[in-house]
Amino acid sequence: MKQFKFDWLVLPLLGFLAVVIVWQISSSSWAKELPSPGKTWAASKSYILEPFAKRGEMDQGILRFTWYSLKLVAKGYLLALVIGTPIGFLLGLSNTFTKTFDPIIQVLRPVSPLAWLPLGLVLFLGAGKQASELGALFTIAICAMWPTVLNTAVGVRAIPQDYLNVAKVLKLSRTKTLFKVLIPSALPYMFTGFRLSLGIAWLVIVAAEMLTGRPGVGGFLWQEYNSLIYEHIILCIVTIGFVGFALDRLMSVAERKFKTI
């Protein structure tokens, strides 16, 4: 028990303390414009101690901003899974589909969110006030789906041929083969893709909000950068990091739950 506490509590706390010390030294020596930990807390405590306060559209508690961002991420992420998972199965099952579309996927996959967002806004110009949200959803979905596509395809290709032969012998329908053989066998690979996709979705939302000016962690960060309030920039960076860590841990828990079913 003592070893567990040391490994999972004391060591991380020492790591955070080391970062704070380096931060303090940097702000008092070579990076004079960098706010110290004390100044950052003093300027940001109202956003932390009143996390759901709403004083204005871009003057709200940090958890309220986070909630706005998470809602948009959830929608875009679900779109990524709904679109990406079937494509992954088709890539894994069909050589013809792979030869036809894999080159296109490999061309589109490295494109930056900063390049996709303007296209998304153009696509939904006719939506009026909803154009920025729909453009952000388009960007999140198209950037986040690639890990799901590729890992699902790898998982399907890794299924032993014996499993498929047994399904044929038992004369299982395509639907039963999908749900009884393909999905259970490929699930570990799929969850790897799901976790990576979730991380990318959270990464993309920051860029999307910065460029569209939507309320959220990214929009708040960009506003405070333009206002030269560096303390709030650090607050946003820390929030983004902790939320990303929490999302990854939650996905890890969900993965373990599915593996035990």
N, C-alpha and C positions, 0 to 999 in steps of 0.2 A: 504493500500500500504506500509506504514512504517513497519507494522508487517510482511508483506511478505518479504520485503528486509532484515529484521532482522533475520527471520527464515532461509531464503535460501541463504543469502549472508554473513551477519555478523557472524552468529554462525559457519558456516563451516570455515570461515577465522580464527576465534578464535581457532577452533580445529587444523587447520594446524599450526598456530603460536605456540600452546602448544607443538605440536610434534617437531617443530624446536627447541624450547627452551630445551626440554628434550634431544634432539639430541646433542645440543651444550654443555649442562652440562655433558652428558655422555662422549663425546669426549675429554673434558678437565679434566675429573676426573678419573673414574674407567676404561674406555675403551680408553686407550691412542692410540691404533692403528686405532681406528675409525676416519675417516676424519671428520673434522668439516663441517658445512654447507658452510662456506666461502671457504675452501679448495676444497670441492666437486664442487662448482660452478667454481672456477678458473681452475680446471683440466678438467671440462666437457663443458665449455662454447663454445668451438669451435664445438663440436658435436651438440650443441643446436642452436647456432646462424647460423651455416651452416648445416642445418638438412639433406640436400640432397647431400652434398659433397661426392665425391668418390676419396679417395687418395690411396686406395688399397683394396684388397678383404675383409679384416677384419679391415679396417680403413676407415669408412664411417660415414656420418651423421646419427644421431639417428633415424630420420624419414625414411631414406632409409633402414636401418636395419629393422625398424618396418614394412615397406612395404613388404620386403621379407618374413617376418614372417606371415603377414596377407594374402598374396597370398596363402601360403601353408595351412594356417588354413582354408581359404575359400574352398579350394578343399576338404580337409579332412572333414570339417563340412558338405558340401553338400553330400558327400558319406555317412556320418553318418545318415543324414535325409532320403536319398533315400533308404538305407537299413533298418534303424530302424523304420520308420513309417509303412511300410507294416507289419513288424513283430509285431509291437504293435497292429495293427488292427486284425491280425490273433490270437494273444493272447486274445484279448478282445472278439472275436466272436466265437472262437472254443475251447470248453473244451478239446477236444482230442489233439489239437495242444498245449494247455497250459500244459496238463499233460505230454506230450512228451518232450517239449523243455524248460519249465520253470526251471526245476532243472539245466539244462546246463547253462542257462542264469545266474542263481543265483551263480553258481560256477565261471563263467568267469567274472562276473561284478566287483568283488573286486580286480581283478588282476591289479597291478601297471603298468603304462606306461613304467617304467624302465624294466619290465619283457617282455612286448609285443614288444618293439623296436628290441631287438636282433633277435626275431623270424621273425619280418618283414624284417630285413636285410637278413636273411637266405633265406626267401621265394623268394626274388628278387635278389639273387646273380647273376643270369644270365642276369640281365638288365644292367650290367656294370656301367657306370657313373651315371645312373639313379637309382641305387640301394638304395642310401641313401634317395633320395626324395620319392621313392615308399614305402620304409620302414617307413618313417615318416608319409606318408599319411595313410598307413595301421594302424599305431599306433593311429593316431588322430581319424580315423573313428571308430575303434573298441572300443576305450575308451570313445568317445563322444556320441555314439549312445544309451547307456543304459538308460539315463534319458528320451530320446524320446520314446524308446520302452516301458518303464514301465508307463510313464504318458499317452501315447496314449492308452495303454491297459486299464488303469483305466478310462479314458474318455469314451471309447467305452462301458465298462461295466456299466457306470453310466447313459447311455441313457435310458430314461423311455421306458418300454415295449409298452406303448400306441403309441409312435412314430412309432415303428416298425409295430404295428398292423395296423395303418393308412396306412403305405406304402403298406402293403399287400392288404388292402381293395381297395386302388387306383390302385393296380396291377402295381406298379412301378417295372421297371427292376432292376437288381442288381446294374448296373452302376448308375442309377438315385437314387436308395436308398443310395448308397455310397455318392454321391455328394450333394444330397438334404436333407438327414437325418443324416447319420453317421458323416460325416466330420463337418458340421456346429455345431452339438451338442457336439462333442468331441473337438472342436477347442480350447476352453480355457485351457483344460488339455494339449493338444498338444503344445500350446505355452509355457506353463510352462516347458515342457520337452525340447522344442527348446532353451529356455533361459539357462537352466542348461547345455544342451549339448554344447552351444556356449562357456560358461565359462570353461568347461572342455577342449574343443578343444584348447582354448587359453592357458590353463594351460599346456597341453601336449606338445605344440609346443616348449616351453622353454626347457623341458627335451630332446625332440628329437634333437633339434639343439645343445644342449650341448654335447650329446653323439656322434653325427655324424660330428660335426665341421662345419655345414653349416652356411653360412652368414645369420645373423638375430640377433634379440635381445638376444636369448638364446646363440647362438654361440659366440657373442661378449662378453657376460657376462662371459662365461667359459674361453675365451682367456684372459680377463683382470684379472680373478681370478688366473690363472696360472702365469700371469705376476706380481701379487701382486699389481695391481693398484685398490685399494679399492674404490677410488672416482668413477670410471666408473661402478663398481658393483652397487653402490647406484643409479647411473644414470639409469642403466638398470632396477633395481627394481622399481623405480619411474615410468619409462616408461611403464613397464608391468602393473603396477597397474592402471595408468590412461587410458591406452588403454582398459584394461578389463572393467573398469567403463564405458567408452564410448560405447563399444560394447553392454553392458547390457542396457544402456539407449536407444540406437538405436533399440534394440529388443523390448523394452517396447513401444516405439513409433509405431513400426510396429504392435505390438499386438493390440494397441488401434485403429489403422487404420482398421485392419481386423474386429474388433468387431463392428465398425460403418458401415461396408458395408452391 
